[in-house]
Amino acid sequence: MKNKKSLVDMVLGVVIFLVFLLMMLKMTGLYEPFIKTIRYLPDFLKDIGNSWKAGLK
């Protein structure tokens, strides 16, 4: 049971951290570029994966 509680605490901590981070980004005006960067991140990782696989062949 203790393991489950620590997992809940961890998830709660991550959520609070993300909310705090987004508030800071909104205050500093870096919110829009940050969201755009996150939106492009999966494509970026896919490109890295493809080039890495091509390099292995």
C-alpha positions as CSV (number, residue, x, y, z in Angstrom):
1,M,0.0,0.0,0.0
2,K,2.9,2.3,0.8
3,N,4.2,1.9,-2.8
4,K,0.9,3.1,-4.2
5,K,0.9,6.2,-2.0
6,S,4.3,7.2,-3.2
7,L,3.2,6.8,-6.8
8,V,0.2,9.0,-6.2
9,D,2.5,11.6,-4.5
10,M,4.9,11.5,-7.5
11,V,2.1,12.0,-10.0
12,L,0.7,14.8,-7.9
13,G,4.1,16.5,-7.7
14,V,4.6,16.2,-11.5
15,V,1.2,17.8,-12.1
16,I,1.8,20.6,-9.7
17,F,5.2,21.2,-11.2
18,L,3.8,21.3,-14.8
19,V,1.1,23.8,-13.7
20,F,3.7,26.0,-12.0
21,L,6.0,25.8,-15.1
22,L,3.1,26.8,-17.4
23,M,2.3,29.7,-15.1
24,M,5.9,30.9,-15.2
25,L,6.0,30.5,-19.0
26,K,2.9,32.6,-19.3
27,M,4.3,35.3,-17.1
28,T,7.6,35.5,-19.0
29,G,5.9,35.3,-22.4
30,L,7.6,32.0,-23.5
31,Y,4.3,30.1,-23.4
32,E,3.6,30.1,-27.2
33,P,7.1,29.0,-28.4
34,F,7.2,26.3,-25.7
35,I,3.8,24.9,-26.8
36,K,5.0,25.0,-30.5
37,T,8.2,23.2,-29.5
38,I,6.3,20.5,-27.7
39,R,4.0,20.1,-30.7
40,Y,7.0,19.5,-33.0
41,L,8.8,17.2,-30.6
42,P,7.2,13.8,-31.7
43,D,8.1,14.6,-35.4
44,F,11.6,15.5,-34.3
45,L,12.0,12.3,-32.3
46,K,10.7,10.3,-35.2
47,D,13.2,11.9,-37.6
48,I,16.0,11.1,-35.1
49,G,14.8,7.5,-34.9
50,N,14.7,7.1,-38.7
51,S,18.1,8.6,-39.2
52,W,19.5,6.4,-36.5
53,K,18.0,3.3,-38.0
54,A,19.4,4.3,-41.5
55,G,22.8,4.8,-39.9
56,L,22.7,1.2,-38.5
57,K,22.1,-0.4,-41.9
